[in-house]
Structures are given as C-alpha cells and as structure tokens.
Amino acid sequence: MFFVDRDLVKNLKERYPKGTKICVDSMNDDPNPVEQGSIGEVLMVDDIGTIHCRFEWTYAWCYT
C-alpha cells in the first residue's frame, strides 16, 4: 500500500503554485522524456504530490 507524506505534498503545493515557471534538468527514466532545458508552467499539484505541467509543445506529467 502506498502512503503519501502529507507534509511533503503541502510543501510542494506551497512551493509550486499554479503558474510557476519550471525548467527541465533531466528525465532519465522516462520513456518519452521532455527535452532538457524545456520551459514549462505548473498547472497544479495533486493530492499525491504529482506536479502537473504544460510545456510549449506538449502536455506532460512531472513526477516528484
């Protein structure tokens, strides 16, 4: 069973509010990685701590 650290999720929501600009450093294990250096915008942080982002050329999920 998977348990979510509520304090971590709260911290992520405070640190990455909607509209925050982000830059991809690397996505080593993703089968369809976003190109390094791509600039995106945070759409939301959900209740399990996933940061949902939009990039200029696509829509992607960024996992923390």
C-alpha positions, -999 to 999 in steps of 0.1 A, spaced: 0 0 0 12 35 -9 12 62 18 16 99 9 36 122 32 11 150 37 37 174 48 57 168 16 25 174 -5 17 206 14 53 218 8 51 211 -29 17 229 -32 32 260 -15 65 258 -35 49 253 -69 16 272 -71 -3 274 -104 16 295 -130 51 288 -116 77 285 -144 99 254 -143 129 242 -164 136 206 -171 171 194 -160 167 158 -169 142 129 -172 165 99 -171 139 71 -167 110 84 -187 103 66 -220 92 99 -236 113 125 -219 108 162 -222 138 178 -238 164 191 -214 161 229 -210 124 230 -219 104 257 -200 71 247 -186 43 261 -164 28 244 -134 -9 236 -138 -14 221 -104 0 198 -77 -24 170 -69 -31 153 -35 -4 126 -41 23 152 -49 24 149 -87 33 182 -103 12 186 -135 29 208 -161 23 222 -196 52 228 -220 50 249 -251 50 219 -275 31 193 -254 14 183 -221 35 163 -197 34 149 -161 63 157 -139 67 134 -110 85 143 -78 
